[in-house]
Every structure is written in structure tokens, then in C-alpha cells.
């Protein structure tokens, strides 16, 4: 990611982070509309799940310019998700729901450059997590 993309992600996340519960609820609503087959992967308190989601995205956003700190955290997260039964295709669904959520939540502030920055960020996150999940599956 370029420094400009990191800045766009940080500035736009700051806006949606002002309403973390609403943003998380919108994300899960979009995810389950677009990929209802994923709903069984989410058990328990969805509000708590949403809080963890927003915290994780916030941590990733803060560490974008520190890959030595970010990538191991994402790898651990990917390994955990492999244990939950998350598959490679599920990451595409999550990415689509994330972009849809940001577009709705940010409105006119979600311009093409901001969208491209989030796509680049999610590519970094998802490829790192999928690689770690793949290592776990191969070792099993």
C-alpha cells in the first residue's frame, strides 16, 4: 500500500469508527445478505462479535505502516479462522461486504481513491490470513 492509500484508509475508518456498533451491524447484515451460507460460522453474541471486528479493523488500520507488527497478528488470526472452518472463498464474501458497508457508511466520502485504498488493504489482510490458514491445513 502506498502512504496515500494508508492515509485514505485511516481517515475513512475514523469516520465509520464514530459509530462502531452501527457499522458492525451493517457489515454483518450485508455479509449475511450476500452470503447467507456464512451465518452458521457466527455463533453467540453478534454485538460482541461486531465490537471485536471493529477493534481488529482498527488495529490493522493503525499498523498499516508497521508490517513487522501487523503481519504476524494477521497470520495468527488466519490460523484461528481456519479452525472455525473459514474457507478461501469466504474471504471474498467478507471483502465484498466490507466494501459495501464502507460505501454505505461513508457515502460521498467513499470516492474511487478511497475504495481502491480499502481494496488494497483488504487484499493485504486476506492474503496474509489465507496463507496462514493454508499452512495450518497442510500441517493437519
N, C-alpha and C positions, 0 to 999 in steps of 0.2 A: 504494500500500500504506500502511496505517496504521502508526504506530510500534509498536503492539501486535503487528501481523502480522509486522513485521520482527523483533521480539524473539522471537516464536514460531519463526520460520524459523531464526534464529541459534541458539537454544537446542536445537532439534531436530537441526539439522545438526551441532552439536558432538557429539551422541551418536553419530550414524552415522559421523562422521568419525574416531571412535576406531578403527574397523575399515574403512579405506578400500578395501582390496583385496576384502574380503568384500562390502561394499556395492556396489562397482562390478560384481563378478561377478554378484551377484543382479540388479542392474539389467539387465545385458546378457542374462542368462538370461530374465528376464521380457519384455524387449523382443523377443527372438527367438521366444519362445513366442507372444506376442500379434501379432507382425508379422514372420513368417519371411522375407517378401519384402525386408526391410531388411538381412538378413545380408550380402548381397554388397557393400553400401556400406562394410563394415568389413573392411579387409584388413590383414594384418600382425599384430603383437603385440597381442593383446587386453588383456594385463596393462598394457602401456604406455598403451593407449587408455583403460583404466579409471583409471589414475593421472591422465591428462590430464583426464578427465571430472570426477573428484573435485576436482582443482585448480581447474578452471573454475567448478564449482558453488561452491566455497569462496570464490573471488574475487568472484563475483556476490553471494554472501551478505554478504561484508564491505562491499561497495559499495552495498548497497541504499539507504542514506540519502544517497548521493552520485551522483545520476543523471547529473550532468555528467561524471563519470568512467566510470560503468557503461555508459551507452547507446552511446557510441562503440565501446567494446570489443565489445558485443553486435552492433552493426552490422557490424563487421569480421568477426566470427565468422559471422554470417549470410551475408555475401558469400562467405566461404570455403566454407561449406557448399553454397551454390548451385553452386559449381564442382565439388563432389563428386557432384552430382546429387540432392541432397536436395530434396524437394517439400513443398508446404504440408501435405499430409495426413500426411507423415512426422512432423511436429511433434506432431500429435495422438497418434500412436502412442508417441512418446517421452514425452509428458506422462503418458499412461496408465501406462507402465512406471515412470516416476519416482514417481508417487503409489502404485502397488502396492508398489514397493521400499520406500518410506518407511513404508508401513503395516506391512509385514512386519518391517522392521528396527527400528521403534520400538515396535511392539506397543501396549500400553495408553497409551503416551505420544503416540500419534498420534490425538488426540481430534479432534472436529469443528472446533474453532477452529484447530488446527494444520494440519489438512487444508485448510481454507479459505485459510489464510495461504500454504501452498505452491502452491495453485491460483492465487492472485493473483500470486505470484512468477513461476510458470512462464508465466502469461499475459503478464507484462511481458517476460520473456526471449524467448518465442516470437514475440510480435507484433513486437518490435524486430528480431529476426533475420529474420523473414519479409519485413518491409518492406525491409530492405537487400537481401535476395535478389531481391525483385521489381524493385528498381531496377537490379540487375546484369542481370537477364534482359531488361528493357526496353531497356537500353543496348546489348545484344548484337545 
